[in-house]
Amino acid sequence: MTSSRQRTLELVLQADGPIKAYDVIDRFHTEGAAKPPTVYRALSFLEQMGLIHRIESLNAYVACIDHDHGHEPIKAHRAMFLLCVCCGKSEEIVLPHFDGIDEAAHSKGFEISHLTLEAKGKCQACH
């Protein structure tokens, strides 16, 4: 884990919720922003290693709730994010399988290695 990757992971872990790449870039150094390619490469690496997730609809990143697996890439990880449209809170739920999706993919000879679902609505506090 390089220092750039470690710093990027720290910033994602410290965020209150999903954090955009440009926010990571701005917070990277106390004396100024990091170079965008450095942060984007670090985010890509951390995502490949299963330490963070990218929430596609927000174009933002969050730490994986199941990230205690050392330096080896994790096997197929299936996550669902509950995204509050009111306050912006996100919560990850790890699901062991998505039967219908798995069956449809297998019928086409496709093996899913990574799956993330996003559900938008209101959290309990915003009801």
Summary of the structure (lengths in Angstrom):
residues: 127
radius of gyration: 15.9
end to end distance: 41.3
largest distance: 53.6
contacts: 331
relative contact order: 0.16
helix: 37%
strand: 26%
